[in-house]
Amino acid sequence: MATLTVSKEDEKRVKALGFLSNKGTDNFSGRIITKNGKITAKQQIAIGEAAEKFGNGNVTYTTRLTVEVQGIPYEKIDEFRAFIQEAGLDTGGTGSKVRPVVSCKGTTCQYGLIDTFALSEELHEKFYLGYRGVKLPHKFKLAVGGCPNNCVKPNLNDLGIVGQMIPNYDEDLCNGCKKCSVQKACPVDAVKVQDGVMEIDKEKCINCGRCIGTCHFDAIEDGINGYKIYIGGRWGKKIAMGRPLSKIFTSKEEVIAAVEKAILLYREQGKTGERFAETVERLGFENVEAQIISDDILERKQEILDAKLHETGGATC
């Protein structure tokens, strides 16, 4: 077995910078943050060059859309960071803090309802970077999905956002067709023709937008873009399904404010070491939802950020 020379203190120090120890060696994997899962061709080339120059030539992709260059010797970490920073990249993504945002491909997908890349980048700038010095009870993961297909599993994150399209249905234009084209287009069987009129079951409808423009008599020609927010999801050793807030948000500004209120609530009312799912369960979903919908917690924002809390958080990876 190889003799390890990197101390536990130095290992902990570089872990905070996004360098994870390669088991049984003095080498590390450098975790490169992609903001929203998107990088340029030039940045891709720079990552490849960095892997050849400082690592073992291998590049891996994590489940949270970060990029890891493997096999970087401890003494080359600073050079590696300087090299990728020239390409506009950086390392990080560890600790009891807001973690890198995961995003699906949004409107480049045929089902995408919102620009997930743009929203994720704003969340990255405001909360991953802007809250980088804010210690939380544990890690806090964000995911942004463009539609109810839920490809990035928003409801298994501490907070997840899902694009919505709320159909505008003009009942007066419905002809009650025996073979309803809207009913055929609906993937969740939320549409029925009853007594010669089409009805949409609001409990079943997932606001996926598939019905928009399918009626031959223009009964559903458009809709309202929105955002559904899930809180308290978690994947891992203990699994929790996130629950949606009852409100469908219709502006990006509302969504960003809701994310900030959730993070502030978690910092103020979460116990050190517990995940947000446990905080929500302990406080009660309705209580947490009410605080996120209200703006009261924002009035205590600076007080919450300045408080000496969670000096040693619960995240170990």
URTAKA-V44361 format. One record per residue. N is the residue number from 1. RES is the residue in one letter. PHI is phi in whole degrees, -180 to 180 (999 if undefined). PSI is psi in whole degrees, 0 to 359 (999 if undefined). Layout:
n	res	phi	psi
N	RES	PHI	PSI
N	RES	PHI	PSI
This chain:
n	res	phi	psi
1	M	999	138
2	A	-68	146
3	T	-84	123
4	L	-87	134
5	T	-112	344
6	V	-80	125
7	S	-72	161
8	K	-63	326
9	E	-65	316
10	D	-70	325
11	E	-63	318
12	K	-66	321
13	R	-62	312
14	V	-76	337
15	K	-62	322
16	A	-64	339
17	L	-91	358
18	G	100	22
19	F	-114	116
20	L	-105	133
21	S	-62	133
22	N	-82	113
23	K	-45	129
24	G	77	10
25	T	-135	174
26	D	-95	14
27	N	-100	161
28	F	-135	156
29	S	-101	124
30	G	-89	119
31	R	-90	111
32	I	-94	129
33	I	-85	135
34	T	-106	5
35	K	70	304
36	N	-148	21
37	G	85	9
38	K	-124	130
39	I	-133	161
40	T	-83	166
41	A	-61	321
42	K	-65	321
43	Q	-67	323
44	Q	-62	317
45	I	-63	317
46	A	-62	321
47	I	-64	318
48	G	-62	318
49	E	-65	320
50	A	-65	323
51	A	-65	321
52	E	-73	321
53	K	-81	322
54	F	-117	338
55	G	-111	205
56	N	-99	11
57	G	91	357
58	N	-103	141
59	V	-126	130
60	T	-121	157
61	Y	-115	128
62	T	-84	167
63	T	-68	346
64	R	-108	27
65	L	64	26
66	T	-99	166
67	V	-118	130
68	E	-115	127
69	V	-95	122
70	Q	-90	161
71	G	69	34
72	I	-89	119
73	P	-63	147
74	Y	-52	318
75	E	-72	350
76	K	-103	3
77	I	-62	315
78	D	-64	319
79	E	-64	319
80	F	-61	313
81	R	-62	316
82	A	-62	321
83	F	-65	311
84	I	-75	334
85	Q	-65	332
86	E	-65	337
87	A	-95	9
88	G	81	23
89	L	-117	162
90	D	-152	167
91	T	-104	165
92	G	155	211
93	G	87	26
94	T	-127	170
95	G	96	173
96	S	-84	69
97	K	-143	179
98	V	-65	128
99	R	-93	167
100	P	-54	142
101	V	-80	135
102	V	-100	135
103	S	-135	143
104	C	-82	184
105	K	-87	4
106	G	59	231
107	T	-77	358
108	T	-80	350
109	C	-93	147
110	Q	-63	339
111	Y	-100	355
112	G	-64	133
113	L	-110	339
114	I	-135	158
115	D	-80	89
116	T	-68	326
117	F	-62	314
118	A	-66	315
119	L	-64	317
120	S	-63	322
121	E	-67	321
122	E	-64	317
123	L	-64	322
124	H	-61	311
125	E	-65	318
126	K	-80	323
127	F	-114	319
128	Y	-70	312
129	L	-83	310
130	G	-65	331
131	Y	-107	21
132	R	-63	330
133	G	-90	4
134	V	-93	116
135	K	-85	135
136	L	-115	170
137	P	-61	328
138	H	-160	184
139	K	-66	153
140	F	-132	113
141	K	-105	137
142	L	-118	143
143	A	-140	142
144	V	-124	117
145	G	-109	141
146	G	-80	344
147	C	-160	172
148	P	-68	3
149	N	-66	339
150	N	58	40
151	C	-61	328
152	V	-96	12
153	K	53	57
154	P	-57	327
155	N	-80	6
156	L	-112	18
157	N	-112	162
158	D	-56	319
159	L	-143	129
160	G	-128	145
161	I	-120	134
162	V	-127	128
163	G	-64	143
164	Q	-131	154
165	M	-135	105
166	I	-86	114
167	P	-68	137
168	N	-91	105
169	Y	-103	119
170	D	-99	98
171	E	-61	332
172	D	-65	337
173	L	-91	356
174	C	-76	132
175	N	-100	3
176	G	61	41
177	C	-58	140
178	K	-64	322
179	K	-108	88
180	C	-76	121
181	S	-69	331
182	V	-70	317
183	Q	-60	320
184	K	-66	326
185	A	-79	338
186	C	-73	123
187	P	-82	352
188	V	-121	15
189	D	57	43
190	A	-94	356
191	V	-114	133
192	K	-140	150
193	V	-101	114
194	Q	-120	126
195	D	52	42
196	G	79	11
197	V	-135	136
198	M	-73	138
199	E	-127	142
200	I	-110	121
201	D	-78	107
202	K	-64	334
203	E	-73	328
204	K	-90	328
205	C	-61	132
206	I	-106	8
207	N	57	47
208	C	-85	344
209	G	82	2
210	R	-66	338
211	C	-82	342
212	I	-60	127
213	G	78	6
214	T	-91	343
215	C	-76	130
216	H	-70	347
217	F	-115	19
218	D	63	32
219	A	-74	335
220	I	-134	87
221	E	-95	339
222	D	-154	185
223	G	-159	181
224	I	-110	124
225	N	-70	141
226	G	-152	184
227	Y	-139	128
228	K	-100	135
229	I	-114	128
230	Y	-104	142
231	I	-128	150
232	G	81	22
233	G	-84	159
234	R	-162	138
235	W	-120	148
236	G	138	216
237	K	-65	325
238	K	-120	125
239	I	-103	135
240	A	-136	135
241	M	-87	127
242	G	-67	151
243	R	-111	141
244	P	-79	141
245	L	-65	149
246	S	-70	337
247	K	-88	136
248	I	-93	118
249	F	-80	142
250	T	-117	7
251	S	-138	147
252	K	-63	325
253	E	-64	320
254	E	-63	320
255	V	-65	312
256	I	-62	320
257	A	-65	321
258	A	-65	321
259	V	-63	315
260	E	-63	318
261	K	-65	322
262	A	-65	318
263	I	-67	317
264	L	-63	318
265	L	-61	315
266	Y	-62	317
267	R	-65	317
268	E	-77	319
269	Q	-113	351
270	G	-78	148
271	K	-90	139
272	T	-54	127
273	G	99	345
274	E	-96	143
275	R	-76	163
276	F	-59	327
277	A	-58	320
278	E	-72	325
279	T	-63	314
280	V	-62	317
281	E	-64	317
282	R	-69	317
283	L	-80	335
284	G	100	129
285	F	-57	314
286	E	-62	322
287	N	-64	311
288	V	-64	316
289	E	-59	314
290	A	-59	321
291	Q	-70	327
292	I	-75	325
293	I	-71	322
294	S	-76	163
295	D	-103	7
296	D	-58	319
297	I	-66	334
298	L	-67	334
299	E	-68	339
300	R	-105	13
301	K	-52	306
302	Q	-66	323
303	E	-62	319
304	I	-68	318
305	L	-69	328
306	D	-82	343
307	A	-65	144
308	K	-83	92
309	L	-131	148
310	H	53	45
311	E	-59	328
312	T	-123	103
313	G	-77	183
314	G	-95	353
315	A	-74	134
316	T	-114	356
317	C	-146	999
